[in-house]
Amino acid sequence: MSKLRLIITVLIVAVIAAIGLSMLNKGGSEPSADDVPELPAEEPAEEPAEPDQPSRYEKLPLDTSKRLPEGDQHPPVLYSFLWEDPVPLPGGVNTAGAEDSPFMAPGDETLYFFFTPDVRVPPEKQLLDGVSGIWVSRKANGAWGEATMVPLGTGDLHLDGAAYASEDELWFCSARVGNYRNIDFWVSDIAEDGYTNIRNVGEELNAEVMVGELHITADGGRMYYHSEREGGLGGMDLWYIDREGDGWGEPVNVAEVNSPDSEGWPFVSLDGEELWITRWYMGTPGIFRSKLADGAWSEPQLILGTFAGEPTLDTAGNVYFVHHFFEDGQMIEADIYVAYRKPAVEPTDDIEPHDGFLLGVLPNPAEGQSFEDAYREASEFTDLVPVWGRPSAFYEMPEELGGEWGSVFVDQLTRGNGMSPLIHLSFMDQGLTLKSPPGIANPSLSDPEWRRAYKRAAVEAVEAARPRYLSVGNEVNRWLEAHGMEGPNGFAHWVTLYEEIYDEVKELSPGTKVFCTFSREIVSENREADMGFLSLFDPDKMDLLAFTSYPHSVNGVNRPQDIPREYYSGAASMLPGRPVAFTEVAWPSHPSFGSEAAQAEFIRMIPGLVEGLDVEFVMWPWLHDLGEGDYTGLVTAGGVEKMGLAEWVAIRSTS
């Protein structure tokens, strides 16, 4: 994956040429003393460092300075918002040199990594600089201490990297005398008195299996590694082998995570439920996560991109990785970064339907009425309040919810009056165009930058508001009607993005119910919507089947009695087994549609129209008419109650 790996490979070739290791037996067996030329003796390093162990800082080039995030031309990019934005690891790990290949040992207090002071110097000089190799930092009082070099010498020249540590062993790749190939894996015992019994892991793993950088599961029974061996899907693949007695079984390709490109640098979580890998994304290394489900690994999901790789995790889920600083196409430096895992979110609202369903409405004020009075009025018969911001664009919602506006309208007016918020996000702008944050050149549903922005808004809205209900798209089938399935703005891209958002929000806040809403009618065309598209969605990733519905907009439906009895049950059957909700349902009090009496009749009919469905909530669009010409509210703009309000309150008392 990294330029450092390439450097090590080139370095080994240089070492072999320089010290005559080409005399290794062709059969791959360990060379005898007669086969190997006499090499300069190397004093083994000890921990802590003795005076003859050079400091990393002594070897740093004088013509470079420490690279900082604010000057980084290609900073790492977060694509999953279960973590905070990545930062350089604080403490005694990073220098102006190159720190690479981090590995967090069990216990979360020991971090191994590879170090070389200057990636620009020839490889043979790195071999002899006395500091290139594996280093370790230990945590004390919550801070990472100054790193020291791990003493892994056996009396000969060697260059080591790619550490993996269990509680009692340190595995590492090495170029040294005694190898079966240019780079072999070796292992050392970790004892109270240091690193002892340093030995080659043997011909089976090195010459036959040909393991690359590896990770052994916590129970010691399975080894994941990367290799370019035959039988892969292309490039470098992930493989595993199982321990069998004193040896190992046959290699198995981890086909679920491999692709025609290269995958490698595996890390397996302690519980064995997550496999982290490095894969190229948009021209640079990126970090992906696969989750174990029903005994198989899921499609890897991008977590971090832009010169980010070789992940390792602690038990809190914090991700440590290497980030390479590139300037003008050349790697200048590398540091260990960390993305801290966010804490889980518990919804603030303790609200659940019991014998019937919840009712909701937007408490918009009547003429001359304050918001305080409108919300207080609505609270007498309302459980849920739709929250759209001011209304606000999706990318503004987290800040609005977490700021003064959210404090007033969500915390004080809604929750302070015993009601709960339903948070709405929408990706659609006027004219069924795509709403987008400033700065995205060509936004589309398929554009990675736009998708990242939308997912971030959804996750951060949940962090800010801690809602029980989250709608991440409103009347989304209207987009399908306008743009079709294919193309950069095709509806198929929305389906995949929705499911990504669902997974991420549910992992952060399992108690939040996540869904998008569908329009039961295409109002602009005075017809019912074709609900067949619902089969595109995974029912297990739709907590509620939510509709907006204005049945009077359909040609031929002029009175509530014109609505077919199966009008809603038929639509719900397209995604069976899901609780049903209505984020907006209404009949106007306009004379053309029967005036107030018809509105009241429609409300009386609602329980019958949803009979047999598992209904979670029903919401009227708004409490008061919006002004002259609007007949949707249950109360006129002047504050006069309509006949329908009493029927609406009656539904709540019976549900």
C-alpha positions in Angstrom: 0.0 0.0 0.0 2.5 2.6 1.1 5.7 4.0 -0.4 7.4 2.8 2.7 6.5 -0.8 1.9 8.0 -0.2 -1.5 11.0 1.3 0.0 11.4 -1.8 2.3 11.1 -4.1 -0.7 13.7 -2.2 -2.6 15.8 -2.1 0.5 15.9 -5.8 0.8 17.1 -6.2 -2.7 19.9 -3.7 -2.0 20.7 -5.6 1.2 21.0 -8.9 -0.6 23.2 -7.4 -3.2 25.3 -5.6 -0.7 26.0 -8.5 1.7 25.9 -11.5 -0.6 22.7 -13.1 0.6 22.1 -14.3 -2.9 24.0 -17.3 -1.8 20.9 -18.7 0.0 20.2 -22.3 -0.8 17.9 -22.6 -3.8 15.6 -24.9 -1.8 14.8 -22.1 0.5 16.3 -23.7 3.6 18.1 -21.7 6.2 21.7 -21.1 5.0 24.6 -22.7 6.7 27.5 -20.8 8.1 29.5 -21.7 5.0 26.9 -20.2 2.8 26.8 -16.8 4.4 29.5 -14.2 4.1 30.8 -12.7 7.3 28.7 -9.6 8.1 29.4 -6.6 10.2 28.4 -7.4 13.7 25.5 -5.4 15.1 25.1 -4.6 18.7 21.6 -5.5 19.8 19.6 -2.6 21.0 18.0 -2.7 24.4 14.9 -1.1 25.9 15.1 1.5 27.3 17.7 2.9 24.9 21.3 2.7 25.8 23.7 5.5 24.9 24.8 3.7 21.8 21.2 3.7 20.5 20.8 6.9 18.5 17.8 9.0 19.1 15.3 9.4 16.3 15.7 13.1 16.5 19.4 12.9 15.9 18.8 11.3 12.5 16.1 13.7 11.3 17.1 15.6 8.2 18.0 19.2 8.8 16.4 20.5 5.7 12.8 19.5 6.6 10.4 20.7 9.2 7.4 18.9 10.8 4.4 18.8 8.6 1.2 20.0 10.3 -2.5 19.3 9.3 -3.1 23.0 8.4 -0.4 22.8 5.7 -1.4 19.3 4.4 -2.1 19.4 0.7 -4.0 16.1 0.9 -5.4 15.7 4.4 -7.2 12.4 5.4 -10.9 12.5 4.7 -13.5 10.9 7.0 -16.4 9.0 5.2 -18.0 7.5 8.2 -19.3 9.9 10.9 -19.2 7.3 13.7 -15.8 8.8 14.3 -14.5 12.3 14.9 -12.3 13.9 12.2 -8.9 12.4 12.4 -6.0 14.2 14.1 -2.2 13.4 14.5 -1.7 11.1 17.5 -0.6 13.3 20.4 2.3 12.3 22.6 5.7 10.8 21.9 5.1 9.0 18.6 5.2 11.4 15.6 8.3 13.3 14.5 9.4 15.1 11.3 10.4 11.7 10.0 8.1 8.9 8.8 6.0 6.9 11.3 4.1 4.0 9.6 2.4 0.6 10.2 0.9 1.2 13.6 -0.3 -1.7 15.7 -2.2 -1.5 19.0 -1.2 -4.3 21.3 -3.8 -5.9 23.6 -4.5 -3.7 26.6 -4.5 -0.5 24.7 -1.3 0.8 26.3 1.4 -0.3 23.9 1.6 1.0 20.3 4.1 -0.4 17.9 5.1 1.3 14.6 7.7 1.5 11.9 10.0 4.5 11.8 12.6 5.8 9.3 13.9 9.4 9.6 14.0 10.4 5.9 12.1 8.7 3.1 14.2 10.4 0.5 17.6 8.8 1.3 18.7 5.6 -0.5 17.5 2.4 1.1 21.0 1.1 1.9 21.6 4.2 4.1 18.3 3.6 5.9 19.5 0.1 6.8 22.6 1.5 8.4 21.2 4.6 10.1 20.6 2.8 13.4 17.0 4.0 13.9 15.0 2.6 11.0 12.8 -0.2 12.3 10.1 -1.0 14.8 9.5 1.4 17.7 7.1 1.3 20.6 5.3 3.9 22.7 3.6 3.1 25.9 0.7 4.9 27.5 1.1 6.4 31.0 -1.5 8.5 32.7 -3.5 8.6 29.5 -0.6 10.0 27.4 1.6 8.3 24.8 5.2 8.3 26.0 8.4 8.9 24.1 8.9 6.0 21.8 11.9 3.6 22.0 13.3 1.2 19.5 12.4 -2.4 19.9 15.6 -4.6 20.2 15.1 -7.4 17.7 18.7 -8.0 16.7 20.2 -11.5 16.3 23.8 -10.4 15.6 23.4 -9.5 12.0 22.2 -6.6 9.9 18.4 -6.5 9.8 15.5 -4.2 9.0 12.1 -4.9 10.6 8.6 -3.6 10.2 4.9 -4.6 10.1 4.5 -5.5 13.7 1.6 -7.6 15.0 1.5 -8.3 18.8 -0.4 -10.7 21.0 -0.1 -10.7 24.7 3.0 -12.8 24.6 4.4 -12.6 21.1 5.6 -10.0 18.6 5.4 -11.0 15.0 7.2 -8.8 12.4 8.6 -8.9 8.9 12.3 -8.7 8.5 15.2 -8.7 6.1 18.0 -10.6 7.7 20.2 -13.7 7.5 18.1 -16.9 7.9 15.2 -15.9 5.6 13.6 -18.2 3.1 12.7 -15.3 0.9 13.7 -11.6 0.7 11.3 -10.6 3.4 10.2 -13.2 6.0 8.1 -13.1 9.1 9.8 -13.6 12.4 8.5 -13.8 15.9 9.8 -12.8 19.3 8.5 -13.8 22.8 7.4 -10.8 24.9 8.8 -11.4 28.4 9.3 -9.3 31.5 12.9 -8.9 30.6 12.3 -7.8 27.0 12.0 -9.5 23.6 13.5 -12.9 23.6 13.7 -16.1 21.6 13.7 -14.3 18.2 13.1 -16.8 15.5 11.9 -17.2 11.9 8.3 -18.4 11.9 9.3 -21.2 9.5 9.2 -22.5 6.0 5.5 -23.3 5.9 4.3 -19.7 6.4 7.2 -17.9 4.6 8.0 -20.2 1.6 4.8 -22.2 1.1 2.0 -20.0 2.3 3.9 -16.8 1.5 2.2 -14.6 4.1 2.3 -10.9 3.7 1.4 -8.4 6.5 -0.9 -10.3 8.8 -3.3 -10.3 11.8 -4.0 -13.3 14.0 -7.5 -13.5 15.6 -7.7 -13.1 19.4 -8.2 -16.8 19.9 -5.1 -17.6 17.9 -7.0 -19.9 15.6 -7.0 -17.9 12.3 -4.5 -15.8 10.5 -5.5 -13.1 7.9 -2.9 -11.9 5.6 -2.4 -10.3 2.2 -0.6 -12.0 -0.7 -0.3 -11.9 -4.5 -0.4 -15.7 -4.6 -2.2 -17.4 -7.5 -5.9 -18.0 -7.2 -6.8 -14.4 -6.2 -9.2 -12.0 -7.8 -6.5 -9.6 -9.0 -3.6 -7.6 -7.6 -3.1 -8.4 -3.9 -5.8 -10.3 -2.1 -6.8 -11.0 1.5 -6.5 -14.7 2.5 -6.8 -16.6 5.7 -5.4 -19.9 7.1 -6.6 -21.8 10.2 -4.3 -23.3 12.7 -4.3 -27.1 12.5 -2.3 -28.8 15.3 1.3 -27.5 15.1 0.8 -26.1 11.6 -1.6 -24.3 9.4 -4.3 -25.4 6.9 -4.8 -24.5 3.3 -5.1 -20.8 2.3 -8.6 -19.5 1.7 -9.4 -16.4 -0.3 -11.6 -13.9 1.5 -13.6 -13.4 -1.7 -16.3 -11.2 0.0 -13.8 -8.3 0.5 -11.5 -8.8 -2.5 -11.7 -7.1 -5.8 -9.8 -7.0 -9.1 -7.7 -4.3 -7.5 -5.6 -4.8 -4.4 -6.6 -5.3 -0.7 -4.3 -5.8 2.2 -3.1 -4.9 5.7 -5.8 -6.6 7.6 -6.9 -5.9 11.2 -9.5 -8.0 13.0 -11.4 -6.7 16.0 -11.0 -8.5 19.3 -14.5 -9.9 19.0 -13.9 -11.1 15.5 -16.9 -9.2 14.2 -15.0 -6.6 12.1 -12.3 -6.9 9.4 -10.5 -3.7 8.5 -8.4 -3.5 5.3 -6.6 -1.0 3.1 -7.8 -0.6 -0.5 -7.2 2.1 -3.1 -10.0 4.7 -3.4 -9.9 7.5 -5.9 -6.2 7.2 -6.5 -4.9 7.0 -3.0 -5.0 4.4 -0.2 -8.2 4.3 1.9 -9.4 2.4 4.9 -12.4 0.1 4.7 -14.4 -1.9 7.2 -16.3 -5.2 6.7 -18.7 -6.6 9.3 -19.4 -10.3 9.9 -23.0 -11.2 9.3 -24.4 -14.7 9.2 -20.9 -16.1 8.9 -19.8 -14.0 5.9 -18.0 -10.7 5.5 -20.1 -7.8 4.2 -19.1 -5.5 1.4 -16.4 -3.3 2.7 -17.5 0.3 3.5 -15.2 3.2 3.2 -14.2 4.8 6.5 -11.2 7.0 5.7 -9.7 8.1 2.5 -6.8 10.2 1.0 -3.5 8.6 1.9 -4.9 6.7 4.9 -4.0 3.1 5.5 -3.0 0.2 7.7 -5.6 0.6 10.4 -5.4 -0.7 14.0 -8.1 -0.3 16.7 -8.2 -0.2 20.5 -11.0 -1.6 22.5 -12.9 1.7 22.5 -13.1 1.6 18.7 -10.6 4.4 18.1 -8.9 4.0 14.7 -5.1 4.5 14.5 -3.7 4.6 11.0 -0.8 6.0 8.9 -1.2 9.2 6.9 1.3 10.1 4.2 2.1 13.7 3.5 2.5 14.2 -0.3 3.8 17.4 -1.8 4.1 17.8 -5.6 3.7 14.1 -6.1 6.4 13.1 -3.6 6.0 11.6 -0.2 7.7 13.9 2.4 6.6 12.5 5.7 4.3 10.0 7.4 2.5 10.3 10.8 0.3 8.1 12.9 -3.2 9.6 13.1 -6.2 8.7 15.2 -9.9 9.0 14.6 -11.7 8.8 17.9 -14.9 6.8 18.1 -18.0 8.8 19.1 -20.0 7.7 22.1 -23.3 6.0 21.4 -26.5 8.2 21.4 -29.6 7.4 23.4 -32.8 9.2 22.2 -34.0 11.8 24.6 -37.7 11.1 23.9 -39.3 8.3 25.8 -42.3 8.0 23.5 -43.9 4.8 22.2 -47.4 4.1 20.8 -49.3 1.7 23.1 -52.9 0.7 22.3 -53.3 3.0 19.4 -51.1 5.4 17.5 -49.4 8.8 18.2 -50.8 12.0 16.7 -48.7 14.9 15.5 -49.0 18.4 13.9 -46.9 21.5 13.2 -47.9 24.1 15.8 -47.7 27.1 13.5 -49.2 30.2 15.1 -52.5 31.9 14.2 -52.5 35.5 13.3 -51.2 37.5 16.3 -50.4 34.3 18.3 -46.9 33.7 19.7 -45.0 30.5 19.1 -45.2 29.8 22.8 -48.9 29.9 22.8 -49.2 27.9 19.6 -47.0 25.1 20.9 -48.9 25.2 24.3 -52.2 24.9 22.4 -51.0 22.0 20.3 -49.6 20.1 23.3 -53.1 19.4 24.5 -53.6 16.8 21.7 -50.2 16.3 20.1 -47.4 13.8 20.6 -45.1 14.6 17.7 -43.9 17.8 16.1 -42.2 17.9 12.6 -38.9 19.7 12.7 -37.6 21.2 9.4 -35.4 23.9 10.9 -36.2 27.5 9.9 -36.8 25.6 7.3 -33.1 24.8 6.8 -31.1 23.1 4.1 -29.9 19.6 5.2 -26.3 20.7 5.6 -27.4 23.5 8.0 -29.6 21.2 10.2 -27.0 19.9 12.6 -25.9 23.4 13.5 -29.4 24.6 13.8 -30.4 21.7 16.0 -27.4 22.1 18.2 -27.6 25.8 18.5 -30.0 28.5 19.7 -32.7 27.6 17.3 -32.8 24.0 18.5 -32.7 25.1 22.1 -35.8 27.2 21.6 -37.9 25.1 19.2 -36.9 21.6 20.0 -35.9 21.7 23.7 -38.2 24.4 25.0 -41.2 24.6 22.8 -41.5 20.9 21.8 -40.0 18.9 24.6 -40.8 21.5 27.2 -44.5 21.0 26.3 -44.3 17.3 26.6 -44.1 16.6 22.8 -41.3 14.9 20.8 -39.6 16.0 17.6 -39.6 14.2 14.2 -36.4 15.4 12.5 -36.7 15.8 8.8 -34.0 16.1 6.2 -34.5 16.6 2.4 -32.1 16.4 -0.5 -34.6 18.0 -2.9 -34.6 21.7 -3.9 -37.2 23.7 -5.9 -38.0 22.2 -9.2 -36.9 18.8 -8.1 -33.3 19.8 -8.3 -30.6 18.6 -5.9 -29.9 20.8 -2.9 -26.2 21.0 -2.2 -23.7 22.7 0.1 -21.6 25.4 -1.5 -18.3 24.4 -3.0 -19.3 21.1 -4.5 -18.7 21.6 -8.2 -21.0 19.1 -9.9 -23.3 17.7 -7.2 -25.3 14.6 -7.9 -26.7 11.6 -6.0 -23.7 9.6 -7.3 -21.1 12.2 -6.4 -19.0 10.9 -3.4 -18.5 14.4 -2.0 -22.2 15.2 -2.0 -23.1 11.8 -0.6 -20.5 12.3 2.2 -22.1 15.7 3.0 -25.6 14.3 3.2 -24.6 11.3 5.4 -22.7 13.6 7.7 -25.7 15.9 8.1 -27.9 12.9 9.0 -25.5 11.5 11.6 -24.7 14.9 13.1 -28.4 15.8 13.3 -28.9 12.7 15.4 -26.0 13.7 17.7 -27.4 17.2 18.1 -31.1 16.4 18.7 -31.1 12.8 19.9 -34.5 12.1 18.4 -36.7 9.0 18.5 -37.7 9.6 14.9 -35.6 10.6 11.9 -36.8 11.0 8.3 -33.8 11.3 6.0 -35.7 12.1 2.8 -39.2 13.5 2.1 -41.5 12.2 -0.6 -38.4 10.6 -2.3 -40.5 8.9 -5.0 -41.1 12.2 -6.5 -37.4 12.2 -7.4 -37.9 8.8 -9.1 -40.8 10.1 -11.1 -38.6 13.1 -12.3 -35.2 11.5 -12.8 -35.7 7.8 -13.3 -33.5 5.0 -12.0 -30.2 5.4 -13.9 -27.8 8.2 -14.5 -25.8 10.4 -12.0 -29.0 11.5 -10.3 -30.8 8.1 -10.8 -33.0 6.9 -7.9 -30.8 3.8 -7.6 -28.1 6.0 -6.0 -30.6 7.3 -3.4 -31.5 3.7 -2.4 -27.8 2.8 -1.7 -27.2 6.1 0.1 -30.3 5.7 2.2 -29.1 2.2 3.3 -25.6 3.6 4.1 -27.2 6.3 6.3 -29.6 3.8 7.9 -26.7 1.6 9.0 -24.6 4.4 10.3 -27.4 6.1 12.3 -28.5 2.8 13.8 -25.0 2.0 14.8 -24.7 5.3 16.5 -28.2 5.5 18.0 -29.9 2.1 17.9 -33.0 3.6 19.6 -33.6 6.1 16.8 -36.2 5.0 14.2 -34.9 5.7 10.7 -36.9 6.0 7.5 -37.6 8.1 4.5 -41.1 9.2 3.4 -43.0 8.4 0.3 -45.7 10.4 -1.4 -49.0 8.4 -1.8 -50.0 10.7 -4.6 -48.3 12.6 -7.3 -50.1 15.8 -6.5 -48.9 17.8 -9.5 -50.4 15.2 -11.8 -53.6 14.5 -9.8 -53.0 10.8 -9.6 -51.9 8.0 -7.3 -48.2 7.3 -7.2 -47.1 3.9 -8.5 -45.9 2.2 -5.3 -44.0 -0.6 -7.0 -40.7 1.1 -6.3 -41.0 0.1 -2.7 -39.6 -3.3 -3.6 -36.2 -1.6 -4.2 -35.8 -1.1 -0.4 -34.6 -3.6 2.1 -37.5 -4.0 4.6 -35.0 -4.6 7.4 -33.5 -1.1 6.8 -36.8 0.8 6.9 -38.0 1.1 10.5 -41.3 2.7 9.4 -43.1 2.7 6.1 -44.0 6.4 6.1 -46.3 8.3 3.7 -47.5 11.7 3.0 -51.1 11.7 1.7 -53.5 14.2 0.2 -56.1 11.9 -1.4 -58.3 14.8 -2.6 -55.6 15.6 -5.2 -56.4 12.4 -7.1 -58.8 12.8 -10.0 -62.2 11.4 -9.1 -61.7 11.7 -5.3 -63.9 14.7 -4.4 -65.3 13.5 -1.1 -63.7 11.3 1.6 -66.2 8.5 0.7 -64.5 8.3 -2.7 -61.3 6.9 -1.1 -61.0 3.1 -1.7 -61.0 1.2 1.6 -57.7 -0.5 0.7 -56.1 2.8 -0.3 -53.4 2.6 2.3 -53.3 -1.1 3.0 -52.6 -1.8 -0.7 -49.7 0.5 -0.7 -48.4 -0.9 2.6 -48.5 -4.4 1.1 -45.6 -3.4 -1.2 -43.3 -3.5 1.8 -44.9 -6.0 4.1 -44.1 -6.4 7.8 -43.3 -2.7 8.4 -45.1 -0.5 10.9 -46.9 2.3 9.0 -46.7 6.1 9.7 -48.1 9.2 8.1 -45.9 12.3 8.4 -48.6 14.3 6.6 -52.2 13.4 5.9 -54.9 15.9 5.2 -58.2 16.8 3.6 -58.9 20.5 3.0 -61.9 22.4 4.2 -62.3 24.1 0.8 -65.9 24.3 -0.4 -64.9 22.4 -3.6 -64.1 19.4 -1.5 -67.0 19.5 0.9 -65.9 22.3 3.3 -65.4 21.7 7.0 -67.8 18.9 7.2 -65.9 16.8 4.7 -62.6 17.5 6.5 -64.2 16.3 9.7 -65.6 13.2 7.9 -62.1 12.4 6.6 -60.7 12.5 10.0 -63.4 10.2 11.4 -62.6 7.8 8.6 -58.9 7.6 9.3 -59.1 4.7 11.8 -61.1 2.7 9.3 -58.7 3.5 6.4 -55.8 2.2 8.4 -57.6 -0.8 9.9 -55.4 -3.9 9.9 -52.2 -1.9 9.7 -49.6 -1.5 12.4 -49.8 2.3 12.6 -47.2 4.1 14.7 -48.3 7.7 14.2 -50.5 10.0 12.1 -49.6 13.6 11.6 -51.6 16.5 10.2 -49.5 19.0 8.2 -50.1 22.1 10.3 -52.5 23.4 13.0 -53.6 26.8 11.6 -54.3 27.7 8.0 -51.3 29.5 6.5 -53.3 32.5 5.5 -56.0 33.4 3.0 -56.3 30.7 0.3 -55.1 27.8 2.6 -57.7 25.4 3.9 -55.5 22.7 5.3 -55.3 23.6 9.0 -57.6 22.4 11.7 -58.0 26.0 12.9 -58.4 29.1 10.7 -55.6 31.6 10.4 -57.7 33.9 12.6 -57.9 31.3 15.4 -61.4 29.9 14.8 -61.6 26.1 15.4 -62.9 24.0 12.5 -65.2 21.0 12.9 -62.2 18.8 12.2 -60.3 19.8 15.3 -62.8 18.1 17.6 -62.6 14.9 15.5 -58.8 15.0 15.6 -58.8 15.3 19.4 -61.3 12.5 19.5 -58.9 10.2 17.6 -56.3 10.8 20.2 -58.6 10.0 23.1 -59.6 6.7 21.4 -56.1 5.7 20.1 
